[in-house]
Amino acid sequence: MLSREEIYRFLIDVVGEDDVSIDVADLFAYSMDASMRISMPAAVARPESREEVAEILKWADEKRVPIVPRGAGTSLSGQAVPVKGGVVLDMCKMDRIKEIDLEDRVAVVEPGVIYDELNRELGKLGYVFPPDPGSAIACTVGGMIANNASGIRALKYGATVDHVLGLEVVLPGGKIIRTGGRVWKSSSGLNLTKLFVGSEGALGVFTEIILKITPKPRYCGLTIPVFQKLEQALEATVEIMRRGILPSAMELIDDICIMIINSVLEEKLPIGEALLFIENDGYSERTVKEESRMVKEICEEKGARKIIYTTDTDRIEELMRLRHTLANMLSKLRGENIPLNNIQDFAVPIGSIPEAVRELKAMAQSHGRLMAIFGHIGDGNIHLGTAINPWKEEDRKAGAEFARRLAEIVVKKYGGTLSAEHGLGVTKASLVELEHGDTIEYMRAIKKVFDPHGIMNPGVMGLLEVPRDEFVYMPTRVAV
Ligand SMILES: Cc1cc2nc3c(=O)[nH]c(=O)nc-3n(C[C@H](O)[C@H](O)[C@H](O)COP(=O)(O)OP(=O)(O)OC[C@H]3O[C@@H](n4cnc5c(N)ncnc54)[C@H](O)[C@@H]3O)c2cc1C
């Protein structure tokens, strides 16, 4: 095993002294992500080119040094935590938007570009890269691809995977490969581009990305129905989808979320057991109006007692931003300012939404747990937030057991998935066999083809081993 000094010397030769750190404060900052799990790396390097990345991966493969690529570190499942130490490759210096080509309708970018910054540039030309995660202000396009992230507009526009046309990837050993290209469709060979999307840094490092870009819709209407019963909101969701309407967003907020938002913000939401935020957008005002009218009609049929409607784009943005920041506010769930580090990210088939939510809620009640229910409900993506105190062992263990019970219902009874958008990372790796059964062996075989020595982000998705969720959590205070 190499010493920290040897690792440091090598990295300095490749990226220069200013872009390597073994300073304990830096290492601590890079030891965690938004999952709050921590594990210290040996060093951090900030490469600026594919050649530098290739040189590091060649050396790391020879010396068996774990490598964890990192964007902004906003992952919620610990996939940016260096659980086996090694080198964190901070990709944020590779943040150029190399090209926006409106004829081919593509953008070519480096992985460290921040989602909102890319969209600011695309927006000036009337275009958008639409997946829109709640962390849009900070997360990088490389991190989004590795997690196959998405968000409130995935219902109509798809997840990240639907927008990636091509990748340049540096593999362990230093080989640089290109997959896909600028064409919008191809049936040529196995689709390696899609394989790399969602690979959580476990197969290689992206150094260039070709994205499909989408013209920004010109018109938008936001309908907010207020329901007395959560079930009415869920039934309205299923009915809207059943009648063939495709909103650009359909978000659920339950009474616990409403209470928290109203206690934190000046903006006060109407009180009910549930609200839906249903956004319809399009290129013709008439279509948007017609779809919004149909949505309103369905919500009334299902029992909405009040319906707010606006077409004011600033107001829509304000309300959607409020929905975006909800995850942060949920730390108030127990009134103790406990960071909510266990937001579940399940998805079930659309038709099963009402029954599945009913059962999950009943499970929380029978365990005496306060559980916030929200999410991108239109595509079946249910977020469940229960505040556990990670610094209390008993609470942590009970929280993990509760999460497992929820997962069993979602996967076994409803044929759902453990993660609709956040990824499995290390925190959900112990559940991987619950959803994937024997097929995990094929995933492990693929990992071996690209990364025979297992240096790339070891621990994620149970590709090398199945870790148990017994990680060290971010301390409440750091001694200095
Ligand atoms: C408040 C909040 C809200 C969120 N809301 C959403 C949401 O609505 N939807 C959603 O999907 N997620 C959400 N997330 C989770 C997270 O923000 C996203 O998954 C995001 O895409 C991660 O991007 P990042 O740049 O922070 O990547 P990181 O967390 O740094 O890394 C993510 C993964 O990508 C890998 N990686 C990074 N760069 C590269 C590269 N160049 N090559 C290969 N692998 C790489 C890492 O190894 C890691 O496995 C949220 C997180 C927070 C904190």
The ligand as an SDF file (V2000), in Angstrom:
LIG
                    3D

 53 58  0  0  0  0  0  0  0  0999 V2000
  -31.1880   19.5320   -1.4000 C   0  0  0  0  0  0  0  0  0  0  0  0
  -30.9840   18.4260   -2.3880 C   0  0  0  0  0  0  0  0  0  0  0  0
  -31.9700   18.1680   -3.3280 C   0  0  0  0  0  0  0  0  0  0  0  0
  -31.7880   17.1450   -4.2490 C   0  0  0  0  0  0  0  0  0  0  0  0
  -32.7610   16.9290   -5.1720 N   0  0  0  0  0  0  0  0  0  0  0  0
  -32.6010   15.9690   -6.1000 C   0  0  0  0  0  0  0  0  0  0  0  0
  -33.6150   15.7450   -7.0840 C   0  0  0  0  0  0  0  0  0  0  0  0
  -34.6400   16.4130   -7.1220 O   0  0  0  0  0  0  0  0  0  0  0  0
  -33.3920   14.7590   -7.9760 N   0  0  0  0  0  0  0  0  0  0  0  0
  -32.2550   14.0020   -7.9820 C   0  0  0  0  0  0  0  0  0  0  0  0
  -32.1130   13.1400   -8.8420 O   0  0  0  0  0  0  0  0  0  0  0  0
  -31.3000   14.1810   -7.0540 N   0  0  0  0  0  0  0  0  0  0  0  0
  -31.4270   15.1450   -6.1250 C   0  0  0  0  0  0  0  0  0  0  0  0
  -30.4470   15.3360   -5.1860 N   0  0  0  0  0  0  0  0  0  0  0  0
  -29.2590   14.4560   -5.1960 C   0  0  0  0  0  0  0  0  0  0  0  0
  -28.0330   15.0090   -5.9920 C   0  0  0  0  0  0  0  0  0  0  0  0
  -28.0250   16.4100   -5.9370 O   0  0  0  0  0  0  0  0  0  0  0  0
  -28.0140   14.5910   -7.4580 C   0  0  0  0  0  0  0  0  0  0  0  0
  -27.9020   13.2050   -7.5800 O   0  0  0  0  0  0  0  0  0  0  0  0
  -26.8660   15.2350   -8.2690 C   0  0  0  0  0  0  0  0  0  0  0  0
  -26.9920   14.8860   -9.6080 O   0  0  0  0  0  0  0  0  0  0  0  0
  -25.4760   14.9060   -7.7950 C   0  0  0  0  0  0  0  0  0  0  0  0
  -24.5890   15.7480   -8.4950 O   0  0  0  0  0  0  0  0  0  0  0  0
  -23.1790   16.1860   -7.8670 P   0  0  0  0  0  0  0  0  0  0  0  0
  -22.4700   17.0570   -8.8470 O   0  0  0  0  0  0  0  0  0  0  0  0
  -23.3560   16.7590   -6.5310 O   0  0  0  0  0  0  0  0  0  0  0  0
  -22.4550   14.7900   -7.8090 O   0  0  0  0  0  0  0  0  0  0  0  0
  -21.6750   14.0990   -6.6020 P   0  0  0  0  0  0  0  0  0  0  0  0
  -22.5720   13.9530   -5.4380 O   0  0  0  0  0  0  0  0  0  0  0  0
  -20.3790   14.7770   -6.3860 O   0  0  0  0  0  0  0  0  0  0  0  0
  -21.3830   12.6710   -7.2460 O   0  0  0  0  0  0  0  0  0  0  0  0
  -22.4280   11.8530   -7.6230 C   0  0  0  0  0  0  0  0  0  0  0  0
  -21.8970   10.5780   -8.2620 C   0  0  0  0  0  0  0  0  0  0  0  0
  -21.3260   10.9240   -9.4990 O   0  0  0  0  0  0  0  0  0  0  0  0
  -20.0060   10.4250   -9.6090 C   0  0  0  0  0  0  0  0  0  0  0  0
  -19.3230   11.3820  -10.4800 N   0  0  0  0  0  0  0  0  0  0  0  0
  -19.2350   12.7250  -10.3310 C   0  0  0  0  0  0  0  0  0  0  0  0
  -18.5720   13.2520  -11.3740 N   0  0  0  0  0  0  0  0  0  0  0  0
  -18.2420   12.2230  -12.1970 C   0  0  0  0  0  0  0  0  0  0  0  0
  -17.5290   12.1230  -13.4330 C   0  0  0  0  0  0  0  0  0  0  0  0
  -17.0330   13.1910  -14.0440 N   0  0  0  0  0  0  0  0  0  0  0  0
  -17.3660   10.9000  -13.9680 N   0  0  0  0  0  0  0  0  0  0  0  0
  -17.8730    9.7860  -13.3800 C   0  0  0  0  0  0  0  0  0  0  0  0
  -18.5510    9.8370  -12.2160 N   0  0  0  0  0  0  0  0  0  0  0  0
  -18.7240   11.0290  -11.6400 C   0  0  0  0  0  0  0  0  0  0  0  0
  -19.5190   10.3390   -8.1750 C   0  0  0  0  0  0  0  0  0  0  0  0
  -18.4830    9.3910   -8.0140 O   0  0  0  0  0  0  0  0  0  0  0  0
  -20.7960    9.8970   -7.4680 C   0  0  0  0  0  0  0  0  0  0  0  0
  -20.9540    8.5050   -7.5720 O   0  0  0  0  0  0  0  0  0  0  0  0
  -30.6020   16.3520   -4.2300 C   0  0  0  0  0  0  0  0  0  0  0  0
  -29.6170   16.6180   -3.2790 C   0  0  0  0  0  0  0  0  0  0  0  0
  -29.8030   17.6370   -2.3620 C   0  0  0  0  0  0  0  0  0  0  0  0
  -28.7140   17.8910   -1.3630 C   0  0  0  0  0  0  0  0  0  0  0  0
  1  2  1  0
  2  3  1  0
  2 52  2  0
  3  4  2  0
  4  5  1  0
  4 50  1  0
  5  6  2  0
  6  7  1  0
  6 13  1  0
  7  8  2  0
  7  9  1  0
  9 10  1  0
 10 11  2  0
 10 12  1  0
 12 13  2  0
 13 14  1  0
 14 15  1  0
 14 50  1  0
 15 16  1  0
 16 17  1  0
 16 18  1  0
 18 19  1  0
 18 20  1  0
 20 21  1  0
 20 22  1  0
 22 23  1  0
 23 24  1  0
 24 25  2  0
 24 26  1  0
 24 27  1  0
 27 28  1  0
 28 29  2  0
 28 30  1  0
 28 31  1  0
 31 32  1  0
 32 33  1  0
 33 34  1  0
 33 48  1  0
 34 35  1  0
 35 36  1  0
 35 46  1  0
 36 37  1  0
 36 45  1  0
 37 38  2  0
 38 39  1  0
 39 40  1  0
 39 45  2  0
 40 41  1  0
 40 42  2  0
 42 43  1  0
 43 44  2  0
 44 45  1  0
 46 47  1  0
 46 48  1  0
 48 49  1  0
 50 51  2  0
 51 52  1  0
 52 53  1  0
M  END
$$$$
